[in-house]
């Protein structure tokens, strides 16, 4: 059995790796992807504020929510994993809707708003995939 210290722990007893992170836990990847999505949304928001439906504050709330979601990731919390799956699925639908709508308006893929929306769709698709794998690992573990 592999042993390591828990995240942020400087000293103390070493804990079994499986107690800290279950075998099918992909939280580190999900956390990084959610933070990446948040950064992309934050950096590009000023350029797209006129293209995003009102209220203007809504995208900021989404960015904060994405960051909080990344921060509360827990390898043993079933509900948080389900929340990641639901929110990433909704994000895929929303960002893909805006990408398709933009493409139909400008008729080209060489458009910054279109490209950023497609990039966010891909990021949330990976979040959905890895969160689903984590959930599957939790369910399979509970049935054995």
C-alpha positions as CSV (number, residue, x, y, z in Angstrom):
1,X,0.0,0.0,0.0
2,X,1.3,3.4,-1.0
3,X,1.7,6.0,1.8
4,X,1.9,9.7,1.6
5,X,1.0,12.8,3.7
6,X,-2.4,14.4,3.2
7,X,-2.5,17.6,1.2
8,X,-1.1,20.5,3.2
9,X,0.2,18.3,6.0
10,X,3.7,19.2,6.9
11,X,4.3,16.7,9.7
12,X,2.6,13.8,11.4
13,X,1.8,10.3,10.6
14,X,1.7,9.1,7.1
15,X,-1.7,8.0,5.9
16,X,-2.5,5.3,3.3
17,X,-2.9,6.8,-0.1
18,X,-6.3,5.1,-0.6
19,X,-7.6,6.8,2.5
20,X,-6.6,10.2,1.2
21,X,-7.6,9.8,-2.4
22,X,-9.6,6.8,-3.5
23,X,-8.4,4.9,-6.5
24,X,-11.0,6.4,-8.9
25,X,-10.8,9.9,-7.6
26,X,-10.0,12.5,-10.3
27,X,-10.4,15.6,-8.1
28,X,-7.1,17.1,-8.9
29,X,-7.8,17.1,-12.6
30,X,-11.4,18.4,-12.1
31,X,-10.1,21.1,-9.7
32,X,-7.5,22.3,-12.2
33,X,-10.0,22.3,-15.1
34,X,-12.6,24.2,-13.1
35,X,-10.0,26.8,-12.1
36,X,-8.9,27.0,-15.7
37,X,-12.4,27.6,-16.9
38,X,-12.9,30.3,-14.2
39,X,-9.7,32.1,-15.3
40,X,-10.7,32.0,-19.0
41,X,-14.1,33.4,-18.1
42,X,-12.7,36.1,-15.9
43,X,-10.0,37.2,-18.4
44,X,-12.4,37.2,-21.4
45,X,-15.4,38.7,-19.7
46,X,-14.6,42.4,-20.4
47,X,-14.3,41.6,-24.2
48,X,-17.6,39.8,-24.3
49,X,-19.8,41.7,-21.9
50,X,-22.0,43.1,-24.8
51,X,-22.5,39.6,-26.2
52,X,-23.6,38.0,-22.9
53,X,-27.2,38.3,-21.9
54,X,-28.0,40.5,-19.0
55,X,-27.8,40.9,-16.0
56,X,-24.1,41.8,-16.3
57,X,-23.4,40.5,-12.8
58,X,-24.5,36.9,-13.7
59,X,-21.2,35.9,-15.4
60,X,-19.3,37.1,-12.3
61,X,-21.5,34.9,-10.1
62,X,-20.8,32.0,-12.4
63,X,-17.1,32.5,-12.2
64,X,-17.2,32.7,-8.4
65,X,-19.4,29.6,-8.3
66,X,-17.0,27.7,-10.5
67,X,-14.1,28.6,-8.2
68,X,-16.1,27.6,-5.1
69,X,-17.0,24.3,-6.7
70,X,-13.3,23.6,-7.4
71,X,-12.5,24.5,-3.8
72,X,-15.0,22.2,-2.1
73,X,-13.9,19.1,-4.1
74,X,-13.7,16.2,-1.7
75,X,-12.7,12.6,-2.5
76,X,-15.4,11.2,-0.2
77,X,-18.3,13.5,-0.8
78,X,-20.9,11.9,-3.1
79,X,-23.1,15.1,-3.3
80,X,-20.2,17.3,-4.3
81,X,-19.3,14.9,-7.1
82,X,-22.9,14.8,-8.3
83,X,-22.9,18.6,-8.2
84,X,-19.8,18.7,-10.4
85,X,-21.6,16.4,-12.9
86,X,-24.8,18.5,-13.0
87,X,-23.0,21.8,-13.2
88,X,-20.6,20.7,-15.9
89,X,-23.5,19.3,-18.0
90,X,-25.4,22.5,-17.7
91,X,-22.2,24.5,-18.6
92,X,-21.7,22.4,-21.7
93,X,-25.3,23.1,-22.8
94,X,-25.0,26.9,-22.2
95,X,-21.6,27.4,-23.7
96,X,-22.3,25.2,-26.7
97,X,-25.6,27.1,-27.3
98,X,-23.7,30.4,-27.4
99,X,-21.0,28.9,-29.6
100,X,-23.6,27.6,-32.1
101,X,-25.6,30.9,-32.0
102,X,-22.4,32.9,-32.6
103,X,-21.4,30.7,-35.5
104,X,-24.8,31.1,-37.1
105,X,-24.4,34.9,-36.7
106,X,-20.9,35.4,-38.0
107,X,-20.6,32.3,-40.2
108,X,-16.9,31.7,-39.4
109,X,-14.9,29.8,-36.8
110,X,-12.4,32.6,-36.8
111,X,-14.2,34.5,-34.0
112,X,-12.9,35.0,-30.5
113,X,-16.3,34.6,-28.8
114,X,-17.0,31.4,-30.7
115,X,-13.5,30.0,-30.0
116,X,-13.7,30.8,-26.2
117,X,-17.1,29.2,-25.9
118,X,-15.9,26.1,-27.7
119,X,-12.8,26.0,-25.4
120,X,-15.1,26.2,-22.3
121,X,-17.3,23.4,-23.7
122,X,-14.2,21.2,-24.1
123,X,-13.0,22.0,-20.6
124,X,-16.4,21.3,-19.0
125,X,-16.7,18.1,-21.1
126,X,-13.5,16.8,-19.4
127,X,-14.9,17.9,-16.0
128,X,-18.0,15.9,-16.8
129,X,-16.0,12.9,-17.8
130,X,-13.6,12.9,-14.8
131,X,-16.4,13.7,-12.3
132,X,-18.4,10.8,-13.7
133,X,-15.5,8.4,-13.4
134,X,-15.1,9.6,-9.8
135,X,-18.8,8.9,-9.1
136,X,-18.6,5.5,-10.8
137,X,-15.6,4.7,-8.5
138,X,-17.7,5.7,-5.4
139,X,-20.7,3.6,-6.5
140,X,-18.6,0.5,-7.4
141,X,-16.7,0.8,-4.1
142,X,-19.9,1.0,-2.1
143,X,-21.2,-2.2,-3.8
144,X,-18.2,-4.3,-2.9
